[in-house]
Amino acid sequence: MTATDLPVEAPEEGGARQRAVLLLACLGQFLVVLDVSIVNVALPAVRADLGFGATGLQWVVNAYALTFAGFLLLGGRAADLFGRKRVYLAGLALFALASLGGGLATTPGTLIAARSLQGVGAAILSPATLTLLATAFRDPAARTRAVALWSAAGASAGAVGSALGGLLTEYLSWRWVLLINVPVGAVVFAAALRLLTEEAAPAARRLDVTGAVLVTAGFGAVAYGTARTHEHGWASADALGPMLAGLLALLLFLLVEGRFAREPLMPLGLFRSRAVSTATATMMLVGAAFFAMWYFLSLYMQTVLGYSAVEAGLGFLPHTVAIVVGARSAPALMRSFGPRAVLAAGALLAAAGFLWQSRIGAGSGYPAGILGPAVVMCLGSGLTFTPVAAVATGAAAPGEAGLVSGVINTGRQVGGSLGLAALATIAAAPADPLTGYRHAFAVSAVLMLLVAALAVLVPRGEKG
């Protein structure tokens, strides 16, 4: 959702109230994005402590991402139906309680279940943070500045998560990458309870829970079946069964959304727009490549290069900086060359970076093994996001820009989850883990070449 698509009301206490809302919205978004990155550095310690298998470890990341993606649009609708403050508090409480369960987990199953609940909490909390800004900031210019700070909070969480995850894992325990959400969440909850005010009762709307459950179960089952192919093969019932069940759930989802849902979670008519359908496909491919990148690089730095958790966390900082630089440069480049050219150039640059990363070895030093590829592939990644979002939301009908934004973000999360499941299976095939990592990065390069090819379908848009 975007702030400009939502009803706005004057804040209750002027500037002080606005600053409080802005702080709470940024803190909520920071926590949600933080838990995407903070876990990556802790993965080797989690595997050693709880006994995860080669492909099972991915579900510490994927369980969060899949439920986050599947319930993201539902979370946005819930904020409209039940009120922003109530939904913010409910999402934050569920997120913190699930973090507690994950931090205390003693088996792989309980940790994965806790991460799934964390994802649901994040999907409820994240849309509420943005809608809070819409109710507090009436002036368009002030609202734009507030949303920019909200976006910066999410972007900075990626870098902070990697570094903080390394520090907590190294000096306390991997459990603290989850447990830290409990005291922080309690403080934010108390502040929100006191400082936020509820808006007037929203118009009645139906909540498409059926759609959210079907799409989450469908993608989850497909991802699970894909992960099972490493042990059982693509033609086995252990792999085909979950994949077919997932496809059936997705077909039911399409049927429900197209025929039966009065307030569909994802109106299928949106995809008649070439801009929207191309943007969604593009973001699924980008998500598949880059979601897996953090996972494999964390394992490579710690299990192959022998980095400590702190060193690995700090080693990710150039990746985040390069993504931010690419994203900040994209608008100016789009004015000069148009969105199609910027998207294609960014995808080709990212593909070159992944190919470079696929040449890593056991003796690769940080400059050539991590830093160089990071700058190239993440700078390219940063260049891809803005053109896709700008073209898709620009083509949306009035009042649908927020929905289109949610669809694109959901596509990115789902693509990331399915991509990680597939690439983890590919990486686990060779006996040598390093060879598996190389194969995963090479396949990611191919995914980005597909993004470059899709760029020709993106409407040209206007320069300047």
C-alpha positions in Angstrom: 0.0 0.0 0.0 1.1 3.6 -0.5 0.4 6.5 1.7 -1.3 8.5 -1.1 -4.0 5.9 -1.5 -5.3 6.0 2.0 -7.7 8.3 3.8 -6.0 10.9 6.0 -7.1 12.7 9.1 -5.5 15.4 11.1 -3.3 14.2 14.0 -4.7 14.8 17.4 -1.9 16.9 18.9 -0.1 18.5 16.0 3.7 18.2 15.5 4.4 16.2 18.7 1.8 13.6 17.8 3.1 13.4 14.2 6.7 12.8 15.4 5.5 10.1 17.8 3.6 8.4 15.0 6.5 8.7 12.6 8.9 7.2 15.2 6.6 4.2 15.9 5.9 3.6 12.2 9.6 3.5 11.5 10.4 1.3 14.5 7.7 -1.2 13.4 9.0 -1.4 9.8 12.6 -1.6 11.1 11.8 -4.7 13.2 10.0 -6.4 10.3 12.9 -5.9 7.8 15.5 -6.6 10.5 14.3 -10.2 11.0 14.8 -10.9 7.3 18.6 -10.2 7.6 19.5 -10.8 11.2 19.0 -14.5 11.0 21.3 -15.2 8.1 24.5 -14.8 10.0 23.3 -17.0 12.7 22.4 -19.9 10.4 25.6 -22.0 10.9 25.2 -21.8 14.7 21.5 -22.7 14.4 22.4 -25.8 12.3 25.1 -26.9 14.8 22.8 -26.5 17.8 19.5 -27.9 16.5 20.8 -30.4 13.9 19.2 -29.0 10.7 20.0 -30.9 7.4 21.5 -29.4 4.3 18.2 -28.4 2.8 16.2 -28.0 6.0 18.1 -25.0 7.2 16.6 -22.8 4.5 13.2 -23.1 6.3 14.5 -20.9 9.1 14.5 -18.1 6.5 11.7 -19.4 4.2 9.1 -20.0 6.9 9.2 -16.3 7.8 9.3 -15.1 4.1 6.4 -17.3 2.9 3.9 -16.4 5.6 5.0 -12.7 5.4 4.3 -12.8 1.7 1.1 -14.8 1.9 -0.6 -12.6 4.5 0.8 -9.2 3.5 -2.2 -8.1 1.5 -4.5 -9.5 4.2 -2.7 -7.4 6.8 -3.3 -4.3 4.8 -7.0 -5.0 4.5 -7.1 -5.8 8.3 -5.8 -2.3 9.0 -8.7 -0.8 7.1 -11.3 -3.1 8.7 -10.2 -3.0 12.4 -8.3 0.2 12.7 -4.6 1.1 12.3 -3.8 1.2 16.0 -5.4 -2.1 16.9 -3.8 -3.9 14.0 -0.4 -2.3 14.7 -0.6 -3.5 18.3 -1.9 -7.0 17.3 0.9 -7.5 14.7 3.6 -6.3 17.1 2.4 -8.5 19.9 2.3 -11.6 17.7 5.7 -10.8 16.2 7.3 -10.5 19.7 5.6 -13.6 21.1 6.7 -15.7 18.1 10.2 -14.3 18.5 10.1 -15.6 22.1 9.0 -19.0 20.9 11.8 -19.1 18.3 14.4 -18.0 20.8 13.5 -20.8 23.2 13.1 -23.5 20.5 14.8 -26.8 21.1 13.9 -28.6 17.9 14.0 -27.7 14.2 10.2 -28.0 14.0 9.4 -25.6 16.8 11.8 -23.0 15.4 10.2 -23.2 12.0 6.8 -22.9 13.5 7.8 -19.9 15.4 9.3 -18.3 12.3 6.1 -18.9 10.5 4.1 -17.1 13.2 6.7 -14.3 13.1 5.9 -13.9 9.4 2.2 -13.6 10.1 2.9 -10.9 12.7 5.2 -9.1 10.3 2.5 -9.2 7.6 0.0 -7.7 10.0 2.4 -5.1 11.3 4.1 -3.8 8.2 1.1 -2.4 6.3 -0.2 -0.8 9.5 3.0 1.2 9.9 2.5 2.8 6.5 -1.2 3.5 7.0 -0.4 5.1 10.4 1.6 7.7 8.5 -1.3 8.4 6.1 -3.6 9.2 9.0 -1.1 11.4 10.8 0.3 13.5 7.9 -2.3 15.5 6.0 0.0 17.7 4.0 1.3 15.8 0.8 4.8 17.2 1.1 5.1 16.3 4.8 3.6 12.9 4.1 6.2 12.3 1.3 9.1 13.2 3.7 7.6 10.8 6.3 7.3 8.0 3.9 10.9 8.6 2.8 12.1 8.2 6.4 10.0 5.1 6.7 11.6 3.6 3.6 15.1 4.6 5.0 14.3 2.8 8.2 13.6 -0.4 6.3 16.7 -0.1 4.1 19.0 0.5 7.1 17.6 -2.5 8.9 19.2 -4.8 6.3 22.7 -3.5 7.2 22.0 -3.3 10.9 20.6 -6.8 10.9 23.7 -8.5 9.4 26.0 -6.7 11.8 23.8 -7.1 14.9 23.2 -10.7 14.1 26.9 -11.3 14.0 27.5 -9.6 17.3 24.7 -11.4 19.1 25.6 -14.8 17.8 29.3 -14.3 18.6 29.0 -12.9 22.1 25.7 -14.2 23.4 24.0 -16.9 21.4 22.1 -17.4 18.1 18.9 -17.4 20.2 19.3 -13.7 20.9 18.8 -12.8 17.2 15.2 -13.6 18.0 15.0 -12.9 21.7 16.1 -9.3 21.2 12.7 -8.6 19.6 10.9 -9.4 22.9 12.2 -6.4 25.1 12.3 -4.1 22.1 8.8 -5.1 21.1 7.5 -4.6 24.7 8.9 -1.1 24.8 7.5 -0.2 21.4 4.1 -1.8 22.3 3.9 0.3 25.5 4.7 3.5 23.6 2.2 2.7 20.9 -0.5 2.0 23.4 0.0 5.4 25.0 0.8 7.6 22.0 -1.3 6.3 19.1 -4.9 7.2 18.7 -7.5 5.2 16.8 -9.1 6.8 13.8 -12.8 6.8 13.3 -14.5 3.5 12.7 -13.6 2.4 9.1 -16.1 1.3 6.5 -17.1 -2.3 6.8 -15.1 -4.6 4.5 -14.8 -8.4 4.2 -11.5 -9.9 5.1 -10.4 -12.5 2.5 -8.9 -15.0 4.9 -9.6 -17.9 2.6 -7.5 -16.3 -0.2 -4.6 -15.6 2.2 -4.6 -19.2 3.5 -4.8 -20.7 0.1 -2.0 -18.7 -1.5 0.3 -19.2 1.5 -0.4 -22.9 1.7 0.0 -23.2 -2.1 3.4 -21.5 -2.3 4.6 -23.2 0.9 3.7 -26.7 -0.4 5.4 -26.0 -3.8 8.6 -24.8 -2.0 8.5 -27.8 0.4 8.2 -30.2 -2.5 11.0 -28.5 -4.4 13.3 -28.9 -1.3 12.4 -32.6 -1.1 13.8 -33.3 -4.6 17.4 -33.3 -3.3 16.7 -36.4 -1.2 14.0 -38.2 -3.2 14.3 -37.0 -6.8 11.9 -35.0 -8.9 9.7 -38.0 -9.9 9.2 -39.3 -6.3 5.9 -39.1 -4.5 7.7 -37.3 -1.6 8.5 -34.4 -3.9 5.6 -34.5 -6.4 2.9 -34.9 -3.7 3.5 -31.6 -2.0 4.1 -29.8 -5.3 0.9 -31.0 -6.8 -1.0 -30.2 -3.6 0.5 -26.7 -3.7 -0.5 -26.2 -7.3 -4.0 -27.3 -6.5 -4.2 -24.8 -3.6 -3.0 -22.1 -6.0 -5.7 -23.0 -8.6 -8.3 -22.9 -5.8 -6.9 -19.5 -4.9 -7.4 -18.2 -8.4 -10.9 -19.6 -8.5 -11.8 -18.0 -5.2 -10.4 -14.6 -6.2 -12.0 -14.6 -9.6 -15.4 -16.0 -8.8 -16.3 -16.1 -5.1 -14.5 -13.4 -3.1 -16.5 -10.3 -2.6 -13.4 -8.3 -1.5 -10.6 -10.4 -3.3 -7.2 -10.3 -1.8 -5.7 -10.0 -5.3 -8.1 -8.9 -8.0 -7.1 -10.8 -11.0 -8.1 -8.0 -13.3 -4.9 -6.2 -12.3 -2.9 -8.6 -14.4 -4.6 -7.5 -17.6 -2.2 -4.6 -17.4 1.1 -5.5 -19.1 2.9 -3.2 -16.8 1.6 -4.9 -13.7 2.0 -8.5 -15.0 5.6 -7.8 -16.2 6.5 -6.0 -13.0 5.2 -8.9 -10.9 7.1 -11.5 -12.9 10.3 -9.4 -12.8 10.1 -9.0 -9.1 9.6 -12.7 -8.6 12.8 -13.4 -10.5 14.8 -10.6 -8.7 13.5 -11.9 -5.4 14.6 -15.5 -6.3 18.1 -14.4 -7.1 18.8 -11.9 -4.3 16.9 -13.7 -1.4 19.2 -16.7 -1.9 22.3 -14.5 -2.2 22.3 -13.5 1.5 21.7 -17.2 2.6 24.6 -18.7 0.6 27.1 -15.9 1.2 26.5 -16.2 4.9 27.3 -19.9 4.8 30.2 -19.4 2.4 31.9 -16.7 4.6 31.6 -18.8 7.8 31.9 -22.4 6.7 34.4 -22.0 3.8 36.4 -18.8 4.6 36.2 -19.4 8.3 34.8 -15.9 9.2 33.4 -15.4 12.7 29.7 -14.4 12.9 30.8 -10.8 13.6 33.1 -10.7 10.6 30.4 -12.2 8.3 27.9 -9.7 9.6 30.2 -6.8 8.9 31.1 -8.3 5.5 27.5 -7.7 4.3 27.7 -3.9 4.8 28.9 -3.2 1.2 26.0 -5.1 -0.2 23.5 -2.8 1.6 25.4 0.3 0.6 25.5 -0.7 -3.0 21.7 -1.4 -3.1 21.0 2.0 -1.6 23.3 3.8 -4.1 21.6 1.9 -7.0 18.1 2.8 -5.7 19.0 6.4 -5.2 20.6 6.7 -8.6 17.7 5.1 -10.5 15.3 8.1 -10.6 17.9 10.4 -12.3 18.9 7.7 -14.8 15.2 7.1 -15.6 14.7 10.7 -16.4 17.6 10.5 -18.9 17.1 7.0 -20.4 13.6 5.8 -19.4 12.6 2.9 -17.1 13.1 0.1 -19.6 16.8 0.9 -20.2 17.5 1.3 -16.5 15.9 -2.0 -15.7 17.8 -3.8 -18.4 21.1 -2.2 -17.4 20.6 -3.0 -13.8 19.7 -6.7 -14.5 22.7 -7.1 -16.8 25.0 -5.6 -14.1 23.5 -7.9 -11.5 24.0 -10.9 -13.7 27.7 -10.0 -14.2 28.1 -9.7 -10.4 26.5 -13.1 -9.9 28.8 -14.7 -12.5 31.8 -13.1 -10.7 30.5 -14.5 -7.4 30.2 -17.9 -8.9 34.0 -18.0 -9.4 34.6 -18.0 -5.6 37.1 -20.4 -4.1 38.3 -21.6 -0.8 41.3 -19.2 -1.0 39.4 -16.1 -2.3 40.2 -13.0 -0.3 37.6 -10.5 0.8 38.3 -7.9 -2.0 37.8 -10.3 -4.9 35.7 -12.9 -3.2 33.1 -10.7 -1.5 33.5 -7.0 -2.0 33.9 -6.8 -5.8 30.9 -9.1 -6.6 28.9 -7.3 -3.9 29.3 -3.9 -5.5 28.4 -5.1 -9.0 25.5 -7.4 -8.3 23.9 -5.2 -5.6 24.3 -1.9 -7.5 22.5 -3.7 -10.3 19.8 -4.9 -7.9 19.2 -1.4 -6.6 18.7 -0.1 -10.2 16.0 -2.7 -10.9 13.5 -1.9 -8.1 12.5 1.7 -8.8 11.7 1.3 -12.6 9.5 -1.7 -11.9 7.6 0.0 -9.1 7.3 3.3 -10.9 5.9 1.8 -14.2 3.5 -0.6 -12.4 2.0 1.9 -10.0 1.9 4.5 -12.7 -0.2 2.3 -14.9 -2.6 1.5 -12.1 -6.1 2.8 -12.1 -6.9 5.6 -9.5 -7.2 4.1 -6.1 -5.3 0.9 -7.0 -1.7 2.0 -6.7 -1.5 0.7 -3.2 -2.9 -2.6 -4.2 -0.5 -2.9 -7.1 2.4 -2.0 -4.8 1.3 -4.8 -2.4 1.0 -7.3 -5.3 4.6 -6.5 -6.5 6.0 -6.8 -3.0 4.2 -10.1 -2.5 5.6 -11.3 -5.8 9.1 -10.4 -4.6 8.7 -12.3 -1.3 7.1 -15.4 -2.9 9.8 -15.4 -5.6 12.5 -15.2 -2.9 11.0 -18.2 -1.0 10.6 -20.4 -4.1 14.0 -19.4 -5.4 15.7 -20.2 -2.1 14.0 -23.6 -2.0 15.1 -24.4 -5.6 18.6 -23.0 -5.3 19.2 -24.7 -1.9 18.3 -28.0 -3.7 20.8 -27.2 -6.5 23.5 -26.2 -4.0 23.0 -29.4 -2.0 23.5 -31.7 -5.0 27.3 -31.7 -5.1 29.3 -33.4 -2.3 31.4 -30.3 -2.0 29.5 -27.3 -0.5 31.7 -24.8 -2.3 30.8 -26.3 -5.7 27.1 -26.1 -4.7 27.4 -22.4 -3.8 29.0 -21.7 -7.2 26.2 -23.5 -9.0 23.6 -21.5 -7.0 25.2 -18.1 -7.9 25.5 -19.2 -11.6 21.8 -20.0 -11.7 21.1 -16.6 -10.1 23.0 -15.0 -13.0 20.7 -16.7 -15.4 17.6 -15.4 -13.5 18.9 -11.9 -13.8 19.5 -12.4 -17.6 15.8 -13.4 -17.8 14.9 -10.1 -16.0 16.9 -8.2 -18.7 14.9 -10.0 -21.3 11.6 -9.1 -19.7 12.6 -5.5 -19.7 11.6 -5.3 -23.4 8.0 -5.9 -22.3 8.0 -2.9 -19.8 6.2 0.2 -21.2 8.7 2.8 -22.2 7.3 5.5 -20.0 8.5 9.1 -20.3 11.8 10.6 -19.7 12.3 13.8 -17.7 
